[in-house]
Amino acid sequence: MSFDRLTRPLAAVLATALTLTGCGARGGDPAAAKPRVTEAPGPTEYPLTLDNCGMRITFQAPPRRVLILNGTSVGEAESFVLLGLERNVLANAQSYGISDDPSMVGRVRALPTGGLTMNKNFDVPAEQVLNLKPDLVVSTWSGGFEARNGFATREQLAAAGITSLVNPVNCAMGKPDATPEEKLAYRGQSIGSTFEFIGLLGRIFDVQERARDLVGQLRSRVEAVRARVSGRPARKVLIAYPGMSMMNANGLPAVMTGGIYDDVIRAAGGVNVFAGQTADMTRTLNREQLAVAPVDVLVVGLFGPREDGEREAARLFAAYPQWPASRSRSYTVVSDGAYLGPLNAWAVEKISRVVHPGD
């Protein structure tokens, strides 16, 4: 399936997900929300039983027929790729078409799709999931198993002998009865949440050394940036996705804030100009609010491969000439590195070079 055919559905699901959750990923107490990297010191012992979003799941062996649901994410598919688990993927519904790691687009595209099609709610319908007979179904959010949207429930899958897994940091997303702990984890989403998911996959697939090495490499890159910018003044950063303007009631670029977005910017030595706000701000932000924002650095997010970051930056600078960033022409361009997923280090490095050039 081409990216162009997915663009509208993905954007629509993003908007729907914001509506369903009723709150965005907001930065909470960093200590309280500190991720727990799910790894053990030695090889995985099976059967392996885990609690995942309140459901007890058991693996008798490493899954070999994995279906990765869409959920408007690409972070799960990228995690499988970086862990070398491509052969364990039976079908992948995630796609983005552009990446901060140029090699990633082709590597995700090379994953088998299983001939799957999306339903009107933009993910794989229950009938197709059950007919495919995977041994594991992975969703970035709990809403990927919502019956009213035509998706197979976790209970249906379990009855068919199929294990289901939700990215733990997103348990509360699309789950009406989410626990306080799940809500806290969702609000406190961070770069570390990616490491937790990689560690979890390492344990499930018995590739724990590989997972530790990957987490170590990614963490080292982020920490190197933190060290470089330590003690420098935190300049105000705006991250905006013009291609996602359908998420804003006023047709403005989707301005991202809270959780993972705040953490990526903070690691780069900046502070989100709308730090700590919820998804309500993304939906309701108006031109007046955007005009008075003290934007020192603009981060243009790309949603599709045909978008031109330089042109989008020029348009925003022309529309908001009062921004300090407009006068200095301080901007950079990111794509998937700003989202929950294993490419945060790429975005941190890009943003840091503009927030603190030459430091």
C-alpha positions as CSV (number, residue, x, y, z in Angstrom):
1,M,0.0,0.0,0.0
2,S,1.5,3.4,-1.0
3,F,2.1,6.2,1.5
4,D,-0.2,8.5,-0.5
5,R,-3.1,6.2,0.0
6,L,-2.4,6.1,3.7
7,T,-1.9,9.8,4.3
8,R,-5.6,10.8,4.9
9,P,-6.4,7.7,7.0
10,L,-3.3,8.2,9.2
11,A,-4.2,11.8,9.8
12,A,-7.8,10.9,10.5
13,V,-6.8,8.3,13.1
14,L,-4.4,10.7,14.7
15,A,-7.2,13.1,15.2
16,T,-9.5,10.4,16.4
17,A,-7.0,9.1,18.9
18,L,-6.7,12.5,20.4
19,T,-10.4,12.7,20.8
20,L,-10.8,9.2,22.3
21,T,-8.2,9.7,24.9
22,G,-9.5,13.1,26.1
23,C,-6.0,14.1,27.1
24,G,-2.6,14.3,25.5
25,A,0.7,12.9,26.7
26,R,1.7,15.6,29.2
27,G,5.0,15.8,31.0
28,G,4.4,14.5,34.5
29,D,6.8,14.0,37.4
30,P,9.9,12.6,35.6
31,A,10.7,10.4,38.6
32,A,7.2,9.0,39.0
33,A,7.0,8.3,35.3
34,K,10.5,6.8,34.9
35,P,10.3,3.9,32.5
36,R,11.0,0.4,33.7
37,V,13.2,-1.3,31.1
38,T,11.8,-4.8,30.8
39,E,14.9,-6.9,30.6
40,A,16.5,-9.7,32.5
41,P,20.2,-10.5,32.9
42,G,20.2,-13.9,31.1
43,P,18.3,-15.7,28.3
44,T,14.5,-15.8,28.4
45,E,13.0,-18.7,30.2
46,Y,9.7,-20.0,28.7
47,P,6.9,-20.1,29.4
48,L,7.2,-16.4,29.9
49,T,4.1,-14.8,31.6
50,L,3.7,-11.0,31.7
51,D,1.0,-8.5,32.7
52,N,0.3,-6.2,29.7
53,C,-2.2,-3.4,30.3
54,G,-4.1,-5.5,32.9
55,M,-4.1,-8.7,30.7
56,R,-2.1,-11.7,31.7
57,I,-0.2,-13.0,28.6
58,T,2.0,-16.1,28.2
59,F,4.6,-16.9,25.6
60,Q,5.6,-20.6,25.2
61,A,8.4,-19.6,22.8
62,P,9.5,-16.6,20.8
63,P,6.6,-15.6,18.5
64,R,7.2,-16.4,14.8
65,R,4.1,-15.0,13.1
66,V,3.7,-11.4,14.3
67,L,1.1,-9.0,13.0
68,I,1.9,-5.3,13.7
69,L,-1.2,-3.2,13.6
70,N,-1.3,0.4,12.2
71,G,-2.4,2.7,15.0
72,T,-0.8,5.6,13.1
73,S,2.5,4.6,14.5
74,V,5.7,3.4,12.9
75,G,7.7,3.0,16.2
76,E,6.8,-0.6,16.7
77,A,7.8,-1.7,13.2
78,E,11.0,0.3,13.5
79,S,11.8,-1.4,16.8
80,F,11.4,-4.8,15.2
81,V,13.7,-3.8,12.3
82,L,16.4,-2.4,14.6
83,L,16.3,-5.6,16.7
84,G,16.7,-7.7,13.6
85,L,13.3,-9.4,14.0
86,E,12.1,-8.9,10.4
87,R,11.7,-12.7,9.9
88,N,9.4,-12.9,12.8
89,V,6.9,-10.4,11.2
90,L,4.1,-12.1,9.3
91,A,2.4,-8.8,8.3
92,N,3.0,-5.2,9.1
93,A,0.4,-2.5,8.7
94,Q,2.6,0.4,9.8
95,S,4.1,2.8,7.3
96,Y,5.2,6.4,7.3
97,G,7.1,7.1,4.0
98,I,9.6,9.4,5.4
99,S,12.1,9.1,8.2
100,D,14.9,10.9,10.1
101,D,16.9,7.8,9.3
102,P,16.8,7.6,5.5
103,S,17.4,3.9,5.4
104,M,14.4,3.2,7.6
105,V,11.8,3.9,4.9
106,G,12.9,1.0,2.8
107,R,13.5,-1.3,5.7
108,V,9.9,-0.8,7.0
109,R,8.5,-1.1,3.5
110,A,10.3,-4.4,3.0
111,L,8.4,-6.0,5.8
112,P,5.6,-8.3,4.5
113,T,2.1,-6.8,4.5
114,G,0.2,-10.0,4.2
115,G,-2.2,-8.5,1.7
116,L,-4.1,-6.8,4.5
117,T,-6.5,-3.8,3.9
118,M,-7.7,-1.2,6.4
119,N,-11.4,-0.8,7.4
120,K,-13.1,2.5,7.7
121,N,-11.4,3.1,11.0
122,F,-8.0,2.7,9.4
123,D,-6.7,-0.5,10.8
124,V,-6.9,-4.2,10.2
125,P,-10.4,-5.5,10.7
126,A,-11.1,-8.4,13.0
127,E,-11.9,-10.9,10.2
128,Q,-8.6,-10.4,8.5
129,V,-6.6,-10.6,11.8
130,L,-8.3,-13.9,12.7
131,N,-7.9,-15.3,9.2
132,L,-4.2,-14.5,9.1
133,K,-3.7,-16.7,12.2
134,P,-0.7,-14.8,13.7
135,D,0.7,-16.0,17.0
136,L,1.1,-12.4,18.3
137,V,-0.7,-9.2,17.4
138,V,1.1,-5.9,18.4
139,S,-0.7,-2.6,18.8
140,T,0.8,0.8,19.7
141,W,-2.4,1.6,21.7
142,S,-5.2,-0.2,23.5
143,G,-7.7,1.2,21.0
144,G,-6.2,-1.2,18.4
145,F,-8.3,-3.9,20.1
146,E,-11.6,-2.0,20.2
147,A,-14.6,-4.0,19.0
148,R,-16.8,-1.0,18.1
149,N,-14.2,0.1,15.6
150,G,-14.3,-3.3,13.9
151,F,-11.1,-4.6,15.4
152,A,-10.5,-7.9,17.1
153,T,-10.6,-7.7,20.9
154,R,-7.9,-9.1,23.0
155,E,-10.4,-11.6,24.4
156,Q,-11.4,-12.7,20.9
157,L,-7.7,-13.2,20.0
158,A,-7.0,-15.1,23.2
159,A,-9.9,-17.5,22.5
160,A,-8.4,-18.1,19.1
161,G,-5.0,-18.9,20.7
162,I,-3.5,-15.6,19.6
163,T,-1.5,-13.5,22.1
164,S,-1.9,-9.7,22.0
165,L,0.5,-7.0,23.1
166,V,0.1,-3.2,23.6
167,N,3.1,-0.9,23.8
168,P,3.0,-0.5,27.6
169,V,3.4,3.3,27.7
170,N,0.1,3.5,25.7
171,C,-2.0,1.2,27.8
172,A,-4.3,4.2,28.8
173,M,-4.7,5.3,25.2
174,G,-8.1,4.1,24.1
175,K,-8.7,2.2,27.3
176,P,-11.8,3.6,29.2
177,D,-10.9,1.8,32.5
178,A,-7.2,2.7,32.5
179,T,-5.6,2.6,35.9
180,P,-4.1,5.6,37.6
181,E,-0.6,4.1,36.9
182,E,-1.4,3.6,33.2
183,K,-2.6,7.2,32.9
184,L,0.5,8.4,34.7
185,A,2.8,6.4,32.3
186,Y,0.9,7.8,29.3
187,R,1.2,11.4,30.5
188,G,4.8,10.9,31.3
189,Q,5.8,9.4,27.9
190,S,9.5,10.0,27.2
191,I,12.5,8.9,25.2
192,G,12.9,6.3,28.0
193,S,9.6,4.8,27.0
194,T,11.1,3.6,23.8
195,F,13.9,1.8,25.7
196,E,11.2,0.1,27.8
197,F,9.5,-1.3,24.7
198,I,12.8,-2.4,23.1
199,G,13.7,-4.2,26.4
200,L,10.3,-5.8,26.4
201,L,10.7,-7.1,22.9
202,G,14.1,-8.4,23.8
203,R,12.7,-10.4,26.6
204,I,9.7,-11.8,24.6
205,F,11.9,-12.8,21.6
206,D,14.9,-13.9,23.6
207,V,17.2,-11.3,22.1
208,Q,18.0,-9.5,25.3
209,E,21.7,-8.9,24.6
210,R,20.7,-7.4,21.2
211,A,18.1,-5.2,22.9
212,R,20.6,-4.0,25.6
213,D,23.1,-3.2,22.9
214,L,20.6,-1.2,20.9
215,V,19.3,0.7,24.0
216,G,22.9,1.4,25.0
217,Q,23.7,2.9,21.5
218,L,20.6,5.0,21.4
219,R,20.9,6.2,25.0
220,S,24.6,7.1,24.4
221,R,23.7,9.3,21.5
222,V,21.0,11.1,23.5
223,E,23.2,11.5,26.5
224,A,26.1,12.9,24.4
225,V,23.8,15.7,23.3
226,R,22.6,16.3,26.8
227,A,26.2,16.7,27.9
228,R,27.0,19.0,25.1
229,V,24.2,21.4,25.8
230,S,24.3,21.1,29.6
231,G,24.3,24.5,31.3
232,R,23.3,26.4,28.1
233,P,20.2,28.6,28.2
234,A,17.1,26.6,27.1
235,R,15.7,28.3,24.0
236,K,12.0,28.2,23.2
237,V,11.2,25.6,20.5
238,L,8.0,25.1,18.5
239,I,7.4,21.8,16.8
240,A,4.7,21.9,14.1
241,Y,3.5,19.5,11.5
242,P,1.9,21.5,8.6
243,G,0.7,18.3,6.9
244,M,-1.4,17.4,10.0
245,S,-3.4,20.6,10.0
246,M,-6.6,18.5,10.0
247,M,-5.9,17.9,13.7
248,N,-6.4,21.6,14.5
249,A,-9.9,23.1,14.5
250,N,-8.5,26.3,13.0
251,G,-6.6,24.7,10.2
252,L,-3.2,25.5,11.7
253,P,-0.2,23.1,11.6
254,A,-0.5,20.5,14.3
255,V,1.7,21.9,17.2
256,M,3.0,19.1,19.3
257,T,3.4,19.3,23.0
258,G,3.7,17.2,26.2
259,G,5.2,13.9,26.8
260,I,7.6,12.6,24.2
261,Y,7.7,16.0,22.4
262,D,8.8,17.9,25.4
263,D,11.4,15.3,26.3
264,V,13.0,15.3,22.8
265,I,13.2,19.1,22.9
266,R,14.5,19.1,26.4
267,A,17.2,16.5,25.6
268,A,18.3,18.8,22.7
269,G,18.8,21.7,25.1
270,G,15.5,23.5,24.5
271,V,12.1,23.9,26.0
272,N,8.8,23.4,24.2
273,V,7.2,26.8,23.9
274,F,3.9,25.1,24.9
275,A,5.5,22.6,27.3
276,G,3.2,20.5,29.4
277,Q,0.0,21.3,27.5
278,T,-2.4,18.5,26.5
279,A,-3.8,17.4,23.2
280,D,-6.6,19.9,23.7
281,M,-4.0,22.6,22.8
282,T,-3.2,20.8,19.6
283,R,-6.9,20.8,18.7
284,T,-7.8,24.3,19.8
285,L,-4.7,26.4,19.2
286,N,-5.6,29.6,17.4
287,R,-3.7,32.1,15.3
288,E,-3.5,34.7,18.1
289,Q,-2.0,32.2,20.5
290,L,0.5,31.1,17.9
291,A,1.4,34.6,17.0
292,V,2.4,35.6,20.5
293,A,4.4,32.5,21.2
294,P,8.1,33.4,21.9
295,V,9.5,30.9,19.3
296,D,13.3,31.0,19.2
297,V,13.6,27.8,17.1
298,L,11.1,26.3,14.7
299,V,11.0,22.5,14.2
300,V,9.1,21.6,11.1
301,G,7.7,18.1,11.2
302,L,7.1,16.3,7.9
303,F,4.1,14.0,7.5
304,G,4.7,12.9,4.0
305,P,7.6,12.4,1.5
306,R,6.3,15.1,-0.8
307,E,6.4,17.8,1.8
308,D,9.2,20.4,1.6
309,G,10.5,21.4,5.0
310,E,12.3,24.5,3.7
311,R,9.2,25.7,2.0
312,E,7.0,25.0,5.0
313,A,9.4,26.9,7.3
314,A,9.4,29.9,5.0
315,R,5.6,29.9,5.0
316,L,5.5,29.9,8.8
317,F,8.1,32.6,9.1
318,A,6.1,34.8,6.6
319,A,2.9,34.2,8.6
320,Y,4.5,34.9,12.0
321,P,7.3,37.5,11.3
322,Q,7.3,38.6,15.0
323,W,8.8,35.3,16.1
324,P,12.5,35.5,17.0
325,A,13.0,32.4,14.9
326,S,11.5,34.2,11.9
327,R,14.1,37.0,12.2
328,S,17.0,34.6,12.7
329,R,15.7,31.9,10.3
330,S,16.4,29.3,13.0
331,Y,14.8,26.0,12.1
332,T,15.3,22.4,11.4
333,V,13.2,19.5,9.9
334,V,12.3,16.2,11.5
335,S,9.8,13.5,10.8
336,D,9.4,10.2,12.8
337,G,12.2,11.0,15.3
338,A,9.9,13.2,17.3
339,Y,7.3,10.5,17.9
340,L,7.4,7.6,20.4
341,G,9.9,5.2,18.7
342,P,13.5,4.2,18.4
343,L,14.6,7.2,16.2
344,N,14.4,9.9,19.0
345,A,18.2,10.1,19.0
346,W,18.1,11.3,15.4
347,A,15.6,14.1,16.2
348,V,17.5,15.1,19.4
349,E,20.7,15.5,17.4
350,K,19.0,17.5,14.6
351,I,17.2,19.9,17.0
352,S,20.3,20.4,19.2
353,R,22.3,21.7,16.3
354,V,19.9,24.5,15.8
355,V,19.1,25.2,19.4
356,H,22.8,25.5,20.3
357,P,24.7,25.7,17.1
358,G,28.5,25.2,17.4
359,D,28.4,24.5,21.1
